[in-house]
Amino acid sequence: MKIAFVSDVVYPYIKGGAEKRFYEFSTRLSEGNEVHVFSIQWWDGAPLLVRDGITYHGVCRPKKLYSGGRRSVREALAFGMALIVPLLREKFDVIDCNQHPYFSIFPCKLASMLRGGRLYVTWHEVWGDYWYEYMGPMGFFGKLVEKVTTKLADRIIAVSEGTAAALERLGVKKERIAVVPNGVSAAAIGSVPPGSEPVDVVFAGRLIRDKHVDVLLRACAAVSQKMPLSVLVIGEGPERSSLEALAAGLPVSVTFTGAVDDRTLLSSVKASRLFVLPSTREGFSIVTLEALACGVPVITVSDEKNSARELVQDGVTGRIVGPGEKELSEAIVDLLGDDARRLKMASQCAPAALNYDWDRLSERLLECYAK
């Protein structure tokens, strides 16, 4: 089977859940299939790169991903336009396009119509009315583009049951949706030792508004009034400078690492007592699954747009609480103040994550393509 993965951002140059997903699947599916990746050229040298049995097509030069704290519309349009000719040069059995940034779905549909093959769109989250919060009155156009692009795919691959349900509410028929979640590599995680510097609470992810790291920092400041507390924030993003300024004025020890490689991330998580994700918008959250696979209990929030809560068994592998500072601080005190309970949870985390191994999920994705 000849497969094309399409995404403007690509791992390991840009690190996020969507990028990691396509990387893990393309690596595994390249054994026995011909796999191509179309993206912005984040690497140096020639635009065509063959690595680990995968052919990477850099269709245009890098552009600024964020503008004013939001994903750049200009970058999305430029990538979509640059895709047209490279995609039409090849004929694929399957084109799997990342949902974001939407405009790339249109040239993928054109290539599917003119050259044959089926178009799949991997959908991470449905924004719906959130577009108005994100863009103000202009959110009408974002919502319209989201609605239109759901109709272009032959089939939509949702990364979680929550996303699948939201797609149905958007009008997508259930038979057009397949759920293939994100995963972890149990072997890779098992090979990483814990870091030498233990920490009480760790967060990892893009430092953007919807992650609510500011709420976490204030909650940890409240906890520090009751017990000593160290906090590690892993990740990069437009909110970093404001978060560092906030942390500097709080009575709690906070370390910001910026972006790190996978081994450093896993090592740091393994050295922590709790992983806390206060995000109210997660299409899945691979890092939550990685924390569980590392044997670290997870605290996340109960917002309906936070699909990370699907991964956590409340009271068994972590806690699911309200999104406020008070609820987060109480949950942190609850688990850090009772080591026996926290360790019992920790012992149940890794077994719960085994069902999400990338090897198993790759077979599931290939079956989806074959159908």
C-alpha positions as a printed Julia matrix, in Angstrom:
371×3 Matrix{Float64}:
   0.0    0.0    0.0
   1.25   3.49  -0.86
   0.43   5.9    1.98
   0.83   9.66   2.32
   0.72  11.42   5.69
   0.11  15.17   5.37
   0.81  17.69   8.12
   2.39  21.14   8.14
   4.35  20.27  11.28
   6.43  17.11  11.57
   8.25  15.31  14.37
  10.96  15.67  15.67
  11.31  19.27  14.43
   7.99  20.24  16.02
   6.91  18.22  19.04
   3.28  17.67  19.87
   0.75  14.86  20.04
  -0.34  15.13  16.4
   3.25  15.16  15.17
   4.22  12.22  17.38
   1.23  10.21  16.13
   2.14  10.5   12.43
   5.81   9.8   13.23
   5.06   6.61  15.18
   2.58   5.31  12.61
   4.73   6.17   9.57
   7.76   4.47  11.15
   5.85   1.25  11.72
   3.82   1.25   8.51
   6.98   1.77   6.43
   7.68  -1.92   7.02
   5.78  -3.54   4.17
   4.29  -0.33   2.75
   5.57   2.71   0.85
   5.2    5.71   3.15
   5.54   9.39   2.26
   5.24  12.43   4.54
   4.33  15.86   3.12
   5.11  18.82   5.36
   6.84  22.16   5.62
  10.6   21.66   5.17
  11.8   21.99   8.75
  15.1   20.27   7.97
  18.25  21.59   6.31
  19.38  20.54   2.84
  17.3   19.27  -0.06
  13.48  19.33   0.16
  13.34  15.56  -0.52
  14.61  13.51   2.41
  14.63   9.72   2.76
  15.07   8.52   6.33
  14.23   5.24   8.07
  12.43   3.98   4.97
  10.16   7.06   4.81
  10.22   9.7    2.04
   9.76  13.23   3.39
   8.61  15.99   1.01
   9.32  19.55   2.15
   6.77  21.49   0.12
   7.72  25.01   1.31
  10.1   26.81   3.63
   9.29  27.27   7.33
   7.04  30.11   8.35
   5.98  31.48  11.71
   3.51  29.02  13.23
   2.01  31.42  15.76
   0.85  35.0   15.38
  -0.46  36.84  18.43
  -0.61  33.58  20.39
  -2.74  31.86  17.71
  -1.83  29.53  14.87
  -1.04  31.66  11.84
  -3.72  31.64   9.1
  -1.09  32.87   6.64
   1.1   29.85   7.36
  -1.86  27.48   6.95
  -2.84  28.97   3.6
   0.74  28.96   2.31
   1.18  25.29   3.21
  -2.14  24.36   1.61
  -1.24  26.08  -1.65
   2.28  24.57  -1.69
   0.83  21.07  -1.32
  -1.09  21.0   -4.59
   1.66  20.27  -7.12
   3.73  17.81  -5.01
   0.65  15.74  -4.17
  -0.51  15.61  -7.77
   2.88  14.25  -8.88
   2.19  10.98  -7.05
  -0.65   8.5   -6.84
  -1.47   7.12  -3.4
  -3.77   4.38  -2.19
  -4.34   6.39   1.0
  -3.86  10.04   1.91
  -4.12  10.66   5.65
  -4.26  14.39   6.36
  -3.95  16.0    9.78
  -7.07  17.99  10.66
  -5.1   21.12  11.57
  -4.68  23.55   9.9
  -7.78  22.59   7.81
  -6.73  24.28   4.54
  -4.41  21.38   3.69
  -7.47  19.1    3.5
  -8.61  20.82   0.27
  -5.53  19.96  -1.86
  -5.61  16.44  -0.4
  -9.2   16.09  -1.62
  -8.19  17.41  -5.04
  -5.35  14.87  -5.28
  -7.68  12.07  -4.2
 -10.24  13.04  -6.87
  -7.74  13.5   -9.72
  -5.26  10.73  -8.96
  -7.43   8.22  -7.13
  -7.04   6.75  -3.67
  -9.0    7.36  -0.5
  -8.79  10.44   1.69
  -8.72  10.02   5.45
  -8.57  12.96   7.84
  -7.19  12.38  11.33
  -9.36  14.5   13.62
  -7.95  15.45  17.01
 -10.67  17.73  18.37
 -13.83  19.52  17.32
 -13.76  23.25  18.03
 -17.39  24.19  17.34
 -18.35  27.36  19.22
 -14.83  27.61  20.63
 -13.97  29.33  17.34
 -15.73  32.48  18.63
 -13.66  32.45  21.82
 -10.52  31.94  19.74
 -11.18  34.49  16.98
 -14.1   36.67  18.11
 -16.69  37.42  15.38
 -14.28  36.02  12.77
 -14.81  32.66  14.44
 -17.83  32.25  12.15
 -15.44  31.54   9.28
 -13.38  29.1   11.33
 -16.52  27.22  12.3
 -17.64  27.17   8.66
 -14.29  25.8    7.44
 -14.39  23.1   10.13
 -17.9   22.06   9.08
 -17.03  22.0    5.36
 -13.84  19.98   5.81
 -15.66  17.22   7.69
 -17.52  16.52   4.44
 -14.4   16.12   2.29
 -12.94  12.94   3.76
 -13.96   9.47   2.65
 -13.55   8.57   6.29
 -12.56  10.46   9.44
 -10.22   8.89  11.98
 -10.99  10.24  15.45
  -8.28   9.97  18.08
 -10.73   9.53  20.96
 -14.32   8.57  21.7
 -14.95  12.15  22.82
 -13.81  13.5   19.46
 -15.94  10.9   17.65
 -19.01  11.95  19.63
 -18.33  15.63  18.9
 -18.02  14.85  15.18
 -21.42  13.15  15.26
 -22.9   16.24  16.91
 -21.35  18.25  14.07
 -23.36  16.15  11.6
 -20.84  13.47  10.57
 -22.51  10.07  10.19
 -21.26   7.45  12.6
 -20.34   5.01   9.81
 -17.88   7.58   8.4
 -15.92   7.7   11.69
 -13.3    5.24  12.92
 -11.66   5.61  16.32
  -7.93   4.87  16.39
  -6.37   6.46  19.49
  -2.85   7.7   20.03
  -0.4    5.44  21.81
   2.87   4.86  23.59
   5.88   2.63  23.1
   6.07   0.4   26.17
   9.54  -0.82  25.15
  10.94   2.69  24.74
   9.5    3.88  28.04
  10.83   0.83  29.86
  14.36   1.56  28.65
  14.49   5.05  30.19
  15.72   5.37  33.79
  14.2    7.94  36.2
  15.95  11.3   36.36
  18.38  12.04  39.17
  16.43  15.08  40.37
  13.07  14.11  41.91
  10.18  16.54  41.64
   6.72  16.6   43.2
   4.59  17.88  40.32
   5.37  17.86  36.6
   3.52  19.35  33.64
   4.48  18.76  30.0
   2.89  20.28  26.93
   2.7   23.36  24.75
   2.59  26.53  26.78
  -0.6   27.94  25.36
  -3.63  29.47  27.05
  -5.87  26.39  26.9
  -3.4   24.32  28.94
  -4.06  26.61  31.94
  -0.56  26.27  33.36
  -1.21  29.57  35.18
  -4.01  27.87  37.13
  -1.67  24.99  37.97
   1.03  27.36  39.23
  -1.39  29.21  41.5
  -2.78  25.89  42.76
   0.75  24.72  43.55
   1.44  27.99  45.36
  -1.56  27.24  47.57
  -0.29  23.7   48.2
   3.15  25.05  49.16
   1.53  26.75  52.15
   0.78  23.28  53.54
   3.79  21.24  52.4
   7.11  21.75  50.56
   6.55  21.48  46.81
   8.7   21.47  43.68
   7.18  21.98  40.22
   8.66  21.2   36.81
   7.16  22.73  33.63
   8.31  21.05  30.42
   7.5   22.61  27.08
   7.65  25.7   24.93
   5.05  28.1   23.59
   3.79  31.68  23.37
   2.76  31.77  27.04
   6.19  30.93  28.44
   7.38  34.45  29.29
   4.13  35.37  31.08
   4.17  32.07  33.0
   7.77  32.62  34.1
   6.82  36.1   35.29
   3.87  34.65  37.23
   6.01  31.92  38.82
   8.64  34.45  39.91
   6.05  36.11  42.14
   4.68  32.94  43.73
   5.92  31.21  46.9
   6.72  27.93  45.15
   9.78  26.48  43.42
   9.12  26.24  39.67
  11.61  25.17  36.99
  10.96  25.75  33.28
  12.94  23.47  30.96
  11.69  24.54  27.53
  11.39  21.83  24.88
  13.27  18.59  25.61
  13.88  15.32  23.76
  11.77  12.24  24.42
  14.21  10.5   26.75
  14.61  13.6   28.9
  10.85  14.03  29.05
  10.22  10.43  30.11
  13.11  10.51  32.55
  11.74  13.67  34.18
   8.22  12.26  34.38
   9.51   9.04  35.96
  11.3   11.12  38.6
   8.06  12.91  39.54
   5.4   12.0   42.08
   2.45  13.43  40.14
   1.7   14.5   36.58
  -0.86  17.3   36.41
  -2.65  18.39  33.22
  -5.12  21.25  33.83
  -5.97  21.6   30.12
  -9.61  22.15  29.17
  -9.01  21.22  25.51
  -7.29  17.96  24.61
  -8.14  15.84  21.6
  -6.26  12.99  23.29
  -3.01  13.87  25.19
  -0.21  11.42  24.46
   1.83  12.85  27.33
  -0.91  11.81  29.78
  -0.69   8.27  28.46
   3.12   8.41  28.7
   2.88   9.52  32.33
   0.61   6.56  33.12
   2.99   4.2   31.29
   5.79   5.61  33.47
   3.8    4.6   36.56
   2.94   8.16  37.58
  -0.61   9.03  38.72
  -2.29  11.8   36.72
  -4.51  14.66  37.84
  -6.57  16.18  35.04
  -9.79  18.16  34.76
 -13.37  17.19  34.03
 -14.07  19.59  31.14
 -16.01  17.8   28.38
 -13.5   19.0   25.75
 -10.63  17.4   27.65
 -10.3   13.89  26.21
  -7.36  13.17  28.51
  -9.97  12.32  31.14
 -10.86   9.22  29.08
  -7.39   7.85  29.92
  -7.57   8.35  33.69
  -9.63   6.18  36.05
 -10.69   8.52  38.82
  -9.48   7.19  42.15
  -7.61   4.31  40.48
  -4.86   5.78  38.27
  -5.31   9.42  39.27
  -7.91  12.08  39.85
 -10.4   13.92  37.61
 -11.42  17.2   39.21
 -12.91  20.58  38.39
 -10.72  23.07  36.52
 -10.33  25.6   39.33
  -7.27  26.31  41.49
  -9.06  25.05  44.62
  -9.97  21.69  43.09
  -6.46  21.16  41.7
  -4.73  22.12  44.93
  -6.99  19.83  46.96
  -6.28  16.89  44.63
  -2.51  17.51  44.81
  -2.61  17.65  48.62
  -4.81  14.54  48.67
  -2.29  12.42  46.75
   1.01  13.91  47.92
  -0.2   13.77  51.52
  -0.99  10.05  51.34
   1.99   8.13  49.95
   0.36   4.73  50.43
  -2.61   5.75  48.3
  -0.44   7.41  45.68
   1.85   4.38  45.38
  -1.14   2.06  45.05
  -2.36   4.21  42.15
   1.13   4.21  40.64
   1.16   0.4   40.57
  -1.99   0.39  38.42
  -0.98   3.08  35.95
   1.38   1.17  33.63
  -0.94  -1.85  33.11
  -3.74   0.55  32.13
  -1.53   2.07  29.41
  -0.53  -1.23  27.75
  -3.66  -1.33  25.57
  -2.34   1.76  23.77
   0.93   0.36  22.46
   1.84   1.85  19.05
   2.54  -1.58  17.54
  -0.98  -2.78  18.27
  -2.54   0.49  17.12
  -0.57   0.45  13.83
  -2.22  -2.84  12.9
  -5.57  -1.31  13.73
  -4.89   1.73  11.54
  -3.78  -0.43   8.62
  -7.0   -2.44   8.91
  -8.92   0.84   8.8
  -7.11   1.83   5.58
  -7.71  -1.6    4.04
 -11.47  -1.33   4.62
